[in-house]
Amino acid sequence: MSSDAIVFIVDDDEAVRQSTAWLVESIGLKVTTFTCADEFFEHYNNEQGCIVMDVRMPGMSGLEAQEEMNNRGIRLPLIFITGHGDVPMAVRALKRGAFDFIEKPFNDQLLLDSIQRGLKTNSEAMESLVRNKVIDELISALTPREKEVMSRVTEGKPNKVIAHELNVSIKTIEVHRARMMEKMKASSVAELVRITLQYDQF
């Protein structure tokens, strides 16, 4: 996970906010705290990490903050801290995409484990975005015919079958295939398949 990742703690209870911050900092993680969701949105600047948020706060509630995050395209893993009576609310939050919820009074290690998983999930999501961007650039360099050939090659079809399906000569397919493999920086069909499997849009 990135060393630049930040754990954002959003809680109106100062004692809880500070004790949670101290706990997270004790394992070497960066922490930024906010007293309410509005304050978080005011200062958030596309940093990576995860959010630990009280589900019930004055002003914008945790669920409202979650909806606002979705509207703004903020995809950080969201961990809700809930009181016993708020469990149904937390379950609704999970169904809407929250990462986890932990009941008060919470076990310190339980919270830390959830945060570590959240940071790992965020890091993997960012790596996937970067990987997709790189692959997208490779694919965008392909001609429409090369894309047609690639889709069939990754299905395991031999040149003869591809030539028949596209109504061209085998020699023409060989040329398209060689150019496509070069542009995709794939030295083998197996490597090409691995590349396309990593790509969400293909």
Secondary structure, 3 states (H helix, E strand, C coil): CCCCCEEEEECCCHHHHHHHHHHHHCCCCEEEEECCHHHHHHHCCCCCEEEEEECCCCCCCHHHHHHHHHHHCCCCCEEEEECHHHHHHHHHHHHCCCCEEEECCCCHHHHHHHHHHHHHHHHHHHHHHHHHHHHHHHHHCCCHHHHHHHHHHCCCCCHHHHHHHHCCCHHHHHHHHHHHHHHCCCCCHHHHHHHHHCCCCC
